[in-house]
Structure formats: structure tokens, C-alpha cells
Amino acid sequence: MESLEQFMMSYYAAPITNKVPSKNVSLFEVYLVIRSGKFEPQTIALRALEGKDERRAYKGGHFDYVSPSGIFSYCNDASLVRHSGILCMDLDDLGTGVDEMKGKLLSDPIFDTLLMFRSPGGEGLKWFTEIDLTRCDHRTWFAAIRNYLMVTYGLTEKQVDKSCSNPSKACFLCYDPDVYIKTELIEYF
């Protein structure tokens, strides 16, 4: 970890159609929002919905989001101002195995977990890990880590969301009282 100050990202107010960031935040600030309960009512409401389209529409309209991989002037890859050194993997459809997968990732011998929380729908994880862009680019890291997760943990292609390969990919914030953040990040801030 070169500099904890690098872990900055853009924050966008709902709805998802809003592509202009309202501010830039640190990874620690993201952690605080997730723990705070700000999105507890929305998280409960989303998890009560049954239809996939209805859930997608609700999530897009009611949750703020961040672009974990950096600071952007507008939410698209061409508008990247500075990369954060973070890759956010979106692990879907884990069902009752969410807690087990969380434990495995927290003790992974290769990749350090910076931040991890249960996804808004409740059956997945958002896993933030550090990447070194001097070694290869964002998309190469994504492909390598995605392959690693499938081979090491037996996850399917569907479970390791391939749509997260672009740096500007949105990550919805929700409520998770058990959100994990790397201890050194708490001590830093």
C-alpha cells in the first residue's frame, strides 16, 4: 500500500441516471456511509421486492453510488481524472453462502481486502481490493482477479459479474452493519 490518500473516489447522488459526481470521498467515508444506516430503509425495501426488473429499477432510483476505481468528472471511462488503485469485484447470487465467501476472501493469501460489504440485494458481496497499475492496466487486473476467483473459489462466470471490468463501473451503497474495512485504514483516518 503506497499511500492511503490514493483511495479516493467519486460519489454520486441517486438516481443512477445522475452521472455528475456530487463530491469525492475516501474509502473510509464510504465505509461510514454503509455502516451509518443512511440506506437502511431502502435496503430493507429492496430486499422485500421479488421481481428482478422491479428490484433493478428500485435500486437505480433510491441508492447513491460511487465509482470505486477513481475520481471522475463524469461517470464514464473517458472522464477518469485519477485512478484510485482500487478494483471492486461484484460477486452475485451467492445465496446462503455470502458469509462463507466473505470469510474466504478476508483470509485470501494473495489479495488484501480493503473494504467488503453485502450487496444491496443481500445475496452478493462488493469486494474492494488494491491493484498496482504499474504492473498492468485496470482491465487486465479485472480479468486476472475474476479468473482467480472462479478457479480458487469455484465461482461461476455469472457469480463474478463481468460487467465490472470498466473503471467507471458504479457501485451502489446500501446498509450493512457488518461492513468490513481493513484495520490500517481506520487507524489512518
C-alpha positions as CSV (number, residue, x, y, z in Angstrom):
1,M,0.0,0.0,0.0
2,E,1.8,3.1,-1.2
3,S,-0.4,5.9,0.1
4,L,-3.7,5.7,1.8
5,E,-4.6,9.0,0.2
6,Q,-4.9,7.3,-3.1
7,F,-8.1,5.5,-2.1
8,M,-10.3,8.4,-3.3
9,M,-13.4,8.0,-5.5
10,S,-16.3,10.0,-6.9
11,Y,-19.7,9.9,-5.1
12,Y,-22.9,10.3,-7.0
13,A,-26.4,11.1,-5.5
14,A,-29.3,8.9,-6.7
15,P,-30.7,8.2,-9.2
16,I,-28.3,6.2,-11.3
17,T,-29.1,8.5,-14.3
18,N,-27.1,11.2,-12.4
19,K,-23.6,10.9,-13.9
20,V,-22.1,14.0,-12.4
21,P,-20.4,13.4,-9.0
22,S,-21.5,15.5,-6.1
23,K,-18.1,15.1,-4.3
24,N,-15.1,12.9,-3.9
25,V,-14.8,10.7,-0.9
26,S,-12.3,8.4,0.8
27,L,-12.7,4.7,1.2
28,F,-13.2,5.3,4.9
29,E,-16.0,7.7,4.2
30,V,-17.7,5.0,2.0
31,Y,-17.4,2.6,5.0
32,L,-19.0,5.2,7.3
33,V,-22.0,5.7,4.9
34,I,-22.6,1.9,4.6
35,R,-22.4,1.5,8.4
36,S,-24.5,4.6,9.2
37,G,-27.9,3.3,8.4
38,K,-28.5,6.1,5.9
39,F,-29.7,3.5,3.4
40,E,-31.2,1.1,5.8
41,P,-34.9,1.8,4.8
42,Q,-34.0,1.5,1.1
43,T,-32.1,-1.7,1.7
44,I,-35.0,-3.3,3.6
45,A,-37.5,-2.2,0.9
46,L,-35.3,-3.5,-1.9
47,R,-34.8,-6.9,-0.3
48,A,-38.6,-7.2,0.1
49,L,-39.2,-6.9,-3.6
50,E,-39.4,-10.1,-5.7
51,G,-39.3,-9.2,-9.4
52,K,-35.8,-8.7,-10.9
53,D,-36.8,-5.8,-13.0
54,E,-38.6,-4.1,-10.1
55,R,-35.6,-4.6,-7.9
56,R,-33.2,-3.1,-10.6
57,A,-35.5,-0.1,-11.0
58,Y,-35.8,0.5,-7.3
59,K,-32.0,0.2,-6.7
60,G,-31.3,2.6,-9.6
61,G,-33.7,5.2,-8.2
62,H,-33.0,5.0,-4.5
63,F,-29.4,4.4,-3.8
64,D,-26.4,6.7,-4.0
65,Y,-23.3,5.2,-5.7
66,V,-19.6,5.5,-6.0
67,S,-17.0,4.8,-8.7
68,P,-14.5,2.8,-6.6
69,S,-11.8,2.9,-9.2
70,G,-11.2,6.6,-9.1
71,I,-12.2,10.2,-9.4
72,F,-14.2,11.1,-12.5
73,S,-15.5,14.4,-13.8
74,Y,-18.4,12.4,-15.3
75,C,-19.3,8.8,-14.9
76,N,-17.7,7.2,-17.9
77,D,-14.2,5.8,-18.6
78,A,-13.1,8.7,-20.8
79,S,-13.7,11.1,-17.8
80,L,-11.3,9.5,-15.4
81,V,-9.3,12.1,-13.6
82,R,-7.2,9.8,-11.3
83,H,-7.4,6.1,-10.7
84,S,-7.8,5.1,-7.0
85,G,-5.8,1.9,-7.2
86,I,-8.9,0.0,-6.2
87,L,-10.7,-2.7,-8.1
88,C,-14.3,-3.5,-6.9
89,M,-15.5,-7.1,-7.7
90,D,-19.2,-7.7,-7.7
91,L,-20.0,-11.2,-6.5
92,D,-23.6,-12.1,-7.3
93,D,-26.1,-14.9,-6.5
94,L,-24.1,-16.4,-3.5
95,G,-27.4,-17.1,-1.7
96,T,-26.8,-18.5,1.7
97,G,-23.0,-18.7,1.0
98,V,-22.5,-15.0,1.4
99,D,-20.9,-15.2,4.9
100,E,-18.8,-18.2,3.9
101,M,-17.4,-16.4,0.9
102,K,-16.8,-13.3,3.0
103,G,-14.7,-15.3,5.3
104,K,-12.7,-16.9,2.5
105,L,-12.0,-13.5,0.9
106,L,-10.9,-12.0,4.2
107,S,-8.3,-14.7,4.6
108,D,-7.2,-14.9,1.0
109,P,-3.5,-15.4,0.8
110,I,-3.0,-13.4,-2.4
111,F,-5.3,-10.4,-2.3
112,D,-5.8,-8.0,0.5
113,T,-9.4,-6.9,1.3
114,L,-9.7,-3.1,1.7
115,L,-13.5,-3.0,2.0
116,M,-16.3,-5.6,1.7
117,F,-20.0,-5.4,2.2
118,R,-23.2,-7.3,1.4
119,S,-24.7,-6.0,-1.8
120,P,-28.0,-4.1,-1.8
121,G,-30.0,-7.2,-2.8
122,G,-28.5,-9.2,0.1
123,E,-27.2,-12.3,-1.9
124,G,-23.9,-10.9,-3.0
125,L,-20.7,-9.1,-2.0
126,K,-18.9,-6.0,-3.1
127,W,-15.2,-6.7,-2.6
128,F,-12.7,-3.9,-2.9
129,T,-9.0,-4.9,-3.3
130,E,-5.9,-2.9,-4.2
131,I,-4.3,-3.1,-7.6
132,D,-0.9,-1.9,-8.8
133,L,-1.3,-0.1,-12.1
134,T,2.4,0.0,-12.7
135,R,2.2,-3.8,-13.3
136,C,-0.7,-3.8,-15.7
137,D,-3.9,-1.8,-16.6
138,H,-7.3,-1.9,-14.9
139,R,-9.0,-4.3,-17.4
140,T,-6.1,-6.8,-17.2
141,W,-6.3,-6.8,-13.4
142,F,-10.0,-7.3,-13.6
143,A,-9.6,-10.4,-15.9
144,A,-6.9,-11.9,-13.8
145,I,-8.8,-11.4,-10.5
146,R,-12.0,-12.6,-12.0
147,N,-10.3,-15.8,-13.2
148,Y,-8.6,-16.2,-9.9
149,L,-11.9,-16.1,-8.0
150,M,-13.5,-18.6,-10.4
151,V,-10.6,-21.1,-10.2
152,T,-9.8,-20.6,-6.5
153,Y,-13.3,-20.5,-5.0
154,G,-15.3,-22.3,-7.7
155,L,-17.4,-19.3,-8.5
156,T,-19.3,-19.3,-11.9
157,E,-18.9,-16.7,-14.6
158,K,-22.4,-15.5,-13.6
159,Q,-21.4,-15.0,-10.0
160,V,-18.3,-12.9,-10.8
161,D,-20.0,-10.1,-12.6
162,K,-18.1,-9.4,-15.9
163,S,-19.8,-6.0,-16.3
164,C,-17.4,-4.6,-13.7
165,S,-14.4,-4.6,-16.0
166,N,-14.5,-0.9,-16.7
167,P,-13.0,1.7,-14.3
168,S,-16.2,3.8,-14.2
169,K,-18.5,1.0,-13.1
170,A,-21.0,2.2,-10.5
171,C,-21.1,0.5,-7.1
172,F,-24.4,1.1,-5.2
173,L,-24.1,1.9,-1.5
174,C,-26.5,0.2,0.9
175,Y,-26.8,-0.6,4.6
176,D,-24.6,-3.3,6.1
177,P,-23.8,-3.1,9.8
178,D,-21.2,-5.8,9.3
179,V,-19.2,-3.9,6.6
180,Y,-15.5,-4.8,6.8
181,I,-12.7,-2.3,6.3
182,K,-9.0,-3.0,6.6
183,T,-7.9,-2.0,10.1
184,E,-5.0,0.1,8.9
185,L,-7.5,2.3,7.0
186,I,-9.4,3.0,10.2
187,E,-6.2,3.9,12.0
188,Y,-5.1,6.2,9.2
189,F,-8.3,8.3,9.3
